[in-house]
Amino acid sequence: MTLNKSLAFLVVPASLLIFASACGGGSSSSSSSSSSTSSTLSSSCSSSNANCASLTTNNGLANGYFNGAFTTVTVCMSGTSSCVSVSGVLVDTGSVGLRLLKSAVSSIALAQSKATSGDPLVECYPFVASYIWGPVETADIQIAGETASGASVMLIDDSTTPTFSVPTSCSSYGGASLASANSISDLGANGILGIGSAKQDCGSYCEQAASSQTDSSGEFVGLYYDCASSSSCTGTAESLASQVPHPVSRFSKDNNGTAISLPSVASSGAQSVTGALYFGIGTESNNAMPSSAAVLLLDSTYEAYITTTLNNATNSYSYVDSGSNALFFVDSSISTCSNTASDPYGSDWFCPSNTLSLSATNTGASGSSGSSTVSFSVANANTLFSNDSGLDSAFSNLGGPGSTGTFDWGLPFFYGRSVYNAIEGNSIANAGGNTFSGPFVAY
C-alpha cells in the first residue's frame, strides 16, 4: 500500500510476503483487453444489502490525501453492545487485517490479547520505509451488516508515549531505518482495513519459533512480540488462530473475498468519488463475477503477485493495490516532477509534458483465464494537483516511478472497474460457471 500525497512511503513489502502459504487453482485459458469502463457491479450500496459498505475518496483526515478510498468500521467489546464506529478507515487490498489508531477506539475497553507466556501481545507491521506499532486486542468487527466475532485487531499506538517501547528490530526492520507512521498525520486515516488475499497477516511463518524468524544477520523479522514489561518486548511465535485475520474471512457468510466498484473519473480529476465495497464473490445477487472478467491467479510462492509486461519488460512482482494512491512503475522515458521547497518529494510523481496513453499486459499464475491488456494514461501530476483550485482528491491518471520488477496498480486502476479479490483456499465460480481457486484478482 502507498500512502501520502507526495511520498510513496508505504508499499506492499516483499519482506512480509514471505509469510503467505501456497495455494493453487485452475480453469480455461483466454485473453482479453481492458480499459477503464463502466463497472459491472453497482458503485452504490442498496440499503437492503448487508454485504455492501460505502466507499468515499476524499482528502483524508489530515487533508492533502490523493486517491484514498475510505470506509467506516464498527468495533465492539466482544460479546457486548459497547461499540464505537470509526470513519476514515483506508481500504487496502495490499495488506491483511484491521489496524486502527488507538485513540479512535479509546471510548471502549477492548481485551488485550496475550502471547503464549501470558504477557501482552504487540505487533510491528513494517512497510518499505515506515512501520506501525501497537497492541493486539480482541474485538467484534462490524462492517455494513457483516460481523467477525472475537477477532484480533491491531491498535496503532498513537499516544505521545507508547505503552510498549518500540524495539530496534521493528524500527530498523530487516536492517533498514524506518520512520514511525503511528499518527493520524502520517496515515491520513483512522486506520487501515486490509482485505488482501491471505487469511492471516503473517501465516505459517509467524508460527515458527522466534529464533527461526530472523534475517541473515540474525535480527528478528517476524511481526509479533511478547512484551514482559513496557520496555521489554521480544519477538515471539504466534499461532494462526491468534494472528490478526482478514476480517472478511471471519464473517459467517459472504466470506470468500471482496469486490470494489468505483465509478469512472474525468481526466482532470474529481473532488470526491463514492463507490462500494462488496463482501463475498458470487455469494449474493449483487456480487456475481461476470464470465468476461479477467481472472489472474496469484503466484504460488508468495500468493501476492501477478506479472505485468510493459515496454517489453517483465515485472514478475506486480500487484493490484487499492491502498496505493497512484500507478507506480519503471519507465525512464517519462519525466518526473521537480523537487521544490514546498514539495521536496515532487520527483515521486510523473510530469510528462502531455498526457500519455499507455498499455500493459497482466498475466496470472497457471490456471488463470489468460492474459489481460490494460490501457491507462499518465498525466502531469503538477497539473492534476492544481486543477479545481487544488481541491481534487481523485485522479485516474496519476503515476510515479516504481521499483524494478514491479508494477503497482494503485487506486487509479480501480476507477471505472469492478475489482475482485479472492481469499486463499476458496473455490469461486464466475457467472458462466467456470471455477477458480483463490487467491486471485479479477476485473
Phi and psi in degrees as a GROMACS rama.xvg file:
@    title "Ramachandran Plot"
@    xaxis  label "Phi"
@    yaxis  label "Psi"
@TYPE xy
-125.403  129.468  THR-2
-122.165  165.66  LEU-3
87.1386  133.842  ASN-4
-68.253  -26.0607  LYS-5
-122.887  -3.42545  SER-6
-142.403  117.045  LEU-7
-78.3111  79.7911  ALA-8
-104.751  -6.58409  PHE-9
-123.064  96.0788  LEU-10
-118.677  147.148  VAL-11
-49.6142  118.57  VAL-12
-85.4868  127.98  PRO-13
-60.7771  -30.5677  ALA-14
-63.5344  -30.452  SER-15
-82.5579  -24.6201  LEU-16
-72.3394  -9.84304  LEU-17
-68.1717  -12.988  ILE-18
-82.1145  -11.7266  PHE-19
-76.3188  151.948  ALA-20
-103.213  160.841  SER-21
-79.2725  150.934  ALA-22
-159.26  147.235  CYS-23
-123.438  -173.142  GLY-24
-176.394  -178.59  GLY-25
-168.272  153.387  GLY-26
-171.993  -162.257  SER-27
-83.8088  172.421  SER-28
-119.972  140.159  SER-29
-161.148  -173.567  SER-30
-137.372  159.009  SER-31
-152.211  165.877  SER-32
-123.05  140.478  SER-33
-138.238  135.559  SER-34
-130.883  178.139  SER-35
-76.4189  101.205  SER-36
-123.906  -179.722  THR-37
-57.8697  138.214  SER-38
-67.8316  145.293  SER-39
-69.0598  -44.2892  THR-40
-87.278  154.145  LEU-41
-64.2278  141.911  SER-42
-92.2101  15.0357  SER-43
-136.275  145.362  SER-44
-89.3332  140.031  CYS-45
-85.2854  144.831  SER-46
-63.4058  -18.1054  SER-47
-89.4385  -5.12206  SER-48
-98.3583  108.465  ASN-49
-74.1377  -14.8221  ALA-50
-100.442  23.3632  ASN-51
-133.137  126.031  CYS-52
-116.172  137.861  ALA-53
-71.8313  143.146  SER-54
-116.977  146.222  LEU-55
-138.631  131.639  THR-56
-97.4649  133.086  THR-57
-154.149  -167.223  ASN-58
-82.4047  8.66083  ASN-59
75.8644  168.482  GLY-60
-73.6426  -18.5782  LEU-61
-104.029  6.73258  ALA-62
64.568  159.052  ASN-63
70.8288  23.6348  GLY-64
-99.8263  123.924  TYR-65
-101.668  141.686  PHE-66
51.1278  52.7753  ASN-67
-115.432  130.023  GLY-68
-102.745  119.857  ALA-69
-115.975  149.935  PHE-70
-139.985  -178.208  THR-71
-114.985  134.822  THR-72
-124.682  136.901  VAL-73
-107.964  130.525  THR-74
-119.257  143.432  VAL-75
-131.175  151.77  CYS-76
-60.6439  128.964  MET-77
-52.2843  127.787  SER-78
76.1055  11.3994  GLY-79
-127.592  175.39  THR-80
-101.43  14.1955  SER-81
-84.4928  101.342  SER-82
-133.176  163.343  CYS-83
-142.879  135.085  VAL-84
-93.9691  130.985  SER-85
-116.107  114.37  VAL-86
-90.3417  174.945  SER-87
65.2985  38.2258  GLY-88
-99.9224  122.317  VAL-89
-70.2584  130.702  LEU-90
-92.0476  120.783  VAL-91
-131.901  109.203  ASP-92
-80.0851  0.130419  THR-93
-97.9208  6.4348  GLY-94
-144.836  176.877  SER-95
-132.245  131.112  VAL-96
112.614  155.588  GLY-97
-93.5965  126.422  LEU-98
-130.735  119.112  ARG-99
-122.84  146.342  LEU-100
-59.4982  135.416  LEU-101
-57.8521  -38.2198  LYS-102
-66.3692  -24.8353  SER-103
-73.0275  -18.3382  ALA-104
-122.348  20.8499  VAL-105
-67.8754  -14.5641  SER-106
-78.0268  -10.6612  SER-107
-125.377  158.129  ILE-108
-108.644  96.3117  ALA-109
-79.041  155.874  LEU-110
-82.8872  128.567  ALA-111
-67.8916  128.693  GLN-112
-75.4629  151.399  SER-113
-114.409  144.842  LYS-114
-74.7221  173.865  ALA-115
-56.4605  -32.9571  THR-116
-72.8836  -15.8669  SER-117
98.9585  -7.71383  GLY-118
-76.7618  160.826  ASP-119
-57.3558  140.34  PRO-120
-97.5991  127.306  LEU-121
-128.698  151.756  VAL-122
-124.869  144.499  GLU-123
-113.156  123.345  CYS-124
-117.406  100.452  TYR-125
-90.5389  147.461  PRO-126
-120.207  -170.205  PHE-127
-60.788  -42.9919  VAL-128
-128.535  9.97657  ALA-129
-153.865  173.534  SER-130
-147.436  158.507  TYR-131
-123.355  151.276  ILE-132
-143.779  138.361  TRP-133
169.857  172.577  GLY-134
-72.3791  152.005  PRO-135
-96.125  126.13  VAL-136
-130.035  166.81  GLU-137
-107.904  135.839  THR-138
-152.271  163.537  ALA-139
-92.8208  127.555  ASP-140
-106.032  125.06  ILE-141
-119.387  126.487  GLN-142
-133.905  123.347  ILE-143
54.09  -125.061  ALA-144
-103.716  16.3948  GLY-145
-106.892  150.778  GLU-146
-136.133  135.342  THR-147
-111.558  109.501  ALA-148
-88.0399  141.507  SER-149
57.0158  42.0647  GLY-150
-99.0875  148.611  ALA-151
-75.1922  137.37  SER-152
-130.171  137.943  VAL-153
-90.9682  127.591  MET-154
-101.266  116.838  LEU-155
-74.3004  115.574  ILE-156
-77.4837  96.7688  ASP-157
-98.6602  17.1345  ASP-158
-73.4223  160.041  SER-159
-59.2056  -42.1481  THR-160
-120.33  106.044  THR-161
-56.9149  144.444  PRO-162
-57.86  -39.7086  THR-163
-119.419  127.305  PHE-164
-64.0682  141.236  SER-165
-74.2982  121.412  VAL-166
-72.2402  154.603  PRO-167
-59.0609  -34.5497  THR-168
-64.6012  -17.8222  SER-169
-89.722  -50.1493  CYS-170
-71.1062  -18.6654  SER-171
-125.657  47.2024  SER-172
-55.056  126.952  TYR-173
66.1435  17.0701  GLY-174
91.9539  -4.92846  GLY-175
-96.685  138.771  ALA-176
-79.1599  117.359  SER-177
-109.337  151.285  LEU-178
-95.3822  145.188  ALA-179
-70.8908  136.909  SER-180
-117.772  31.503  ALA-181
-87.3975  43.167  ASN-182
-149.377  160.505  SER-183
-67.3196  -30.4675  ILE-184
-69.0967  -32.2792  SER-185
-79.8862  -40.6801  ASP-186
-80.1802  -33.0088  LEU-187
68.6387  16.5904  GLY-188
-154.315  165.046  ALA-189
-84.9793  -5.04963  ASN-190
165.952  -174.438  GLY-191
-131.955  127.05  ILE-192
-100.669  100.567  LEU-193
-86.0417  115.543  GLY-194
-124.355  47.9335  ILE-195
-73.4225  -149.068  GLY-196
-99.5674  -15.6399  SER-197
-91.4548  159.664  ALA-198
-83.025  -25.4407  LYS-199
-129.922  163.675  GLN-200
-79.1426  -9.74354  ASP-201
-135.004  -39.1835  CYS-202
78.5409  -151.962  GLY-203
-64.456  -25.3048  SER-204
-57.3918  -45.1844  TYR-205
-77.1732  -5.95442  CYS-206
-78.4284  -18.994  GLU-207
-69.0539  161.201  GLN-208
-58.3954  147.433  ALA-209
-54.9316  -34.4242  ALA-210
-65.1468  -19.8704  SER-211
-93.3863  -10.7082  SER-212
-96.4311  62.2806  GLN-213
-132.264  159.516  THR-214
-91.9414  -170.958  ASP-215
-63.6841  -22.2126  SER-216
-90.9196  -2.21125  SER-217
88.7079  5.48332  GLY-218
-79.5754  138.345  GLU-219
-64.0046  127.844  PHE-220
-128.523  27.0005  VAL-221
-81.9891  -169.706  GLY-222
-109.179  -27.1343  LEU-223
-105.49  144.143  TYR-224
-129.917  142.699  TYR-225
-96.6443  116.354  ASP-226
-107.506  95.6539  CYS-227
-68.9734  -25.3852  ALA-228
-153.574  176.014  SER-229
-63.71  -21.9238  SER-230
-114.939  8.50442  SER-231
-133.655  93.6235  SER-232
-120.601  126.135  CYS-233
-125.97  149.139  THR-234
-59.8511  146.171  GLY-235
-144.889  159.238  THR-236
-78.1907  151.407  ALA-237
-144.758  131.381  GLU-238
-68.9037  158.603  SER-239
-57.476  -39.974  LEU-240
-64.5068  -25.6244  ALA-241
-101.771  -6.52678  SER-242
-72.4589  162.233  GLN-243
-68.9464  119.495  VAL-244
-93.0498  164.842  PRO-245
-65.8001  114.764  HIS-246
-55.7358  -38.2313  PRO-247
-64.8446  -33.9111  VAL-248
-64.824  -15.8958  SER-249
-98.5821  -2.27396  ARG-250
-66.4843  152.448  PHE-251
-73.6659  -21.6041  SER-252
-149.941  175.31  LYS-253
51.8098  42.7814  ASP-254
-115.804  16.1329  ASN-255
-97.011  -3.4605  ASN-256
164.045  -167.864  GLY-257
-140.434  165.133  THR-258
-141.794  136.704  ALA-259
-113.63  130.477  ILE-260
-126.849  116.448  SER-261
-124.114  143.808  LEU-262
-71.926  166.828  PRO-263
-68.0808  155.725  SER-264
-123.062  135.835  VAL-265
-58.7577  153.837  ALA-266
-61.7499  -22.5124  SER-267
-85.7065  -11.9512  SER-268
106.177  178.253  GLY-269
-148.886  149.392  ALA-270
-66.4434  -41.5345  GLN-271
-155.304  150.258  SER-272
-133.155  138.893  VAL-273
-111.771  132.486  THR-274
-138.864  -161.505  GLY-275
-139.117  142.733  ALA-276
-113.684  115.891  LEU-277
-99.5791  140.772  TYR-278
-102.246  132.119  PHE-279
89.3005  148.808  GLY-280
-124.442  115.692  ILE-281
70.5566  20.1716  GLY-282
-98.9176  -16.73  THR-283
-136.979  171.234  GLU-284
-69.0007  -17.1755  SER-285
-101.116  2.15609  ASN-286
-130.959  29.3988  ASN-287
-67.0958  144.002  ALA-288
-97.3301  117.358  MET-289
-65.7638  154.232  PRO-290
-67.0435  -18.8673  SER-291
-81.8317  -8.75259  SER-292
-67.2259  139.125  ALA-293
-77.3457  121.383  ALA-294
-108.371  115.401  VAL-295
-114.716  108.586  LEU-296
-69.9736  141.281  LEU-297
-78.391  158.639  LEU-298
-59.8143  149.18  ASP-299
-77.6059  -17.9145  SER-300
-80.6616  -52.3919  THR-301
-105.642  -14.7194  TYR-302
53.3482  45.9239  GLU-303
-143.008  -23.4923  ALA-304
-113.959  149.974  TYR-305
-117.189  176.43  ILE-306
-110.963  129.687  THR-307
-117.54  125.49  THR-308
-104.32  120.791  THR-309
-135.185  127.938  LEU-310
53.3659  41.4834  ASN-311
66.9292  7.90109  ASN-312
-99.9177  131.635  ALA-313
-93.7122  117.947  THR-314
-106.598  95.0226  ASN-315
-78.5605  -10.7314  SER-316
-116.918  54.4006  TYR-317
-99.3485  158.167  SER-318
-157.082  156.169  TYR-319
-103.467  118.239  VAL-320
-139.353  104.618  ASP-321
-66.7791  -17.1856  SER-322
-83.8125  -6.1697  GLY-323
-92.2936  138.23  SER-324
-95.9329  11.5295  ASN-325
-157.773  176.528  ALA-326
-90.8  114.51  LEU-327
-110.43  122.593  PHE-328
-158.92  167.443  PHE-329
-94.7753  122.102  VAL-330
-157.932  97.1396  ASP-331
-67.9175  -12.1293  SER-332
-80.2299  -12.7359  SER-333
-94.6339  126.94  ILE-334
-68.3221  143.861  SER-335
-99.8122  162.838  THR-336
-71.7536  166.403  CYS-337
-93.8074  145.337  SER-338
-76.2818  134.759  ASN-339
-131.095  172.044  THR-340
-62.4409  -36.1188  ALA-341
-80.9141  -24.48  SER-342
-139.325  85.3547  ASP-343
-70.0115  -4.63572  PRO-344
-113.453  25.1717  TYR-345
-57.5176  -33.6456  GLY-346
-70.6747  -2.22506  SER-347
-79.2125  -4.55375  ASP-348
-121.25  153.819  TRP-349
-83.3373  140.131  PHE-350
-134.882  64.5556  CYS-351
-65.9023  154.03  PRO-352
-66.8673  -30.9557  SER-353
-132.45  152.828  ASN-354
-60.9655  131.582  THR-355
-98.3275  137.415  LEU-356
-103.372  117.789  SER-357
-128.172  170.74  LEU-358
-150.213  152.76  SER-359
-145.304  157.693  ALA-360
-114.357  126.892  THR-361
-100.873  137.241  ASN-362
-133.837  137.84  THR-363
-101.929  -174.81  GLY-364
-71.2194  171.772  ALA-365
-54.9685  132.56  SER-366
103.425  -4.32793  GLY-367
-70.8403  169.642  SER-368
-84.4509  19.6975  SER-369
107.371  -167.291  GLY-370
-96.0745  164.436  SER-371
-139.334  121.455  SER-372
-91.4713  124.246  THR-373
-111.567  124.591  VAL-374
-91.4192  136.975  SER-375
-150.942  167.558  PHE-376
-130.402  155.624  SER-377
-129.75  121.025  VAL-378
-104.612  173.169  ALA-379
-72.4179  116.313  ASN-380
-62.1064  -38.4885  ALA-381
-62.8484  -36.9999  ASN-382
-66.8114  -44.2525  THR-383
-59.9043  -44.8512  LEU-384
-67.6865  -22.5479  PHE-385
-95.0892  -12.6874  SER-386
-61.5596  150.091  ASN-387
55.382  40.7065  ASP-388
57.529  27.801  SER-389
76.0833  15.7604  GLY-390
-92.0661  -11.2928  LEU-391
-72.7932  147.378  ASP-392
-126.028  -11.856  SER-393
-116.307  121.889  ALA-394
-134.159  126.323  PHE-395
-87.8278  -7.88821  SER-396
-129.339  30.5334  ASN-397
-89.3559  128.809  LEU-398
-139.404  167.6  GLY-399
-162.11  162.625  GLY-400
-66.596  136.533  PRO-401
-112.991  -158.963  GLY-402
-99.9402  147.99  SER-403
-56.8692  132.456  THR-404
88.0313  0.64674  GLY-405
-127.672  154.575  THR-406
-135.14  116.291  PHE-407
-96.1783  104.484  ASP-408
-83.4394  85.3684  TRP-409
-76.9576  -165.695  GLY-410
-56.5552  -31.7303  LEU-411
-53.4642  -30.8114  PRO-412
-64.953  -27.7293  PHE-413
-80.4841  -21.8703  PHE-414
-65.6662  127.956  TYR-415
79.5899  14.9081  GLY-416
-135.331  162.185  ARG-417
-105.85  123.168  SER-418
-117.506  121.783  VAL-419
-103.171  138.35  TYR-420
-126.261  113.807  ASN-421
-92.7243  135.482  ALA-422
-80.3772  143.833  ILE-423
-51.591  144.607  GLU-424
83.7455  2.73391  GLY-425
-106.285  137.273  ASN-426
-98.4127  121.059  SER-427
-128.877  131.502  ILE-428
-100.838  141.514  ALA-429
-84.0894  -179.646  ASN-430
-64.35  -19.8209  ALA-431
-89.2911  -0.153007  GLY-432
90.9953  -1.17749  GLY-433
-76.8578  135.387  ASN-434
-108.329  138.51  THR-435
-130.379  146.872  PHE-436
-101.86  128.27  SER-437
-69.0509  152.465  GLY-438
-90.767  142.294  PRO-439
-154.049  163.437  PHE-440
-118.637  141.347  VAL-441
-140.495  153.529  ALA-442
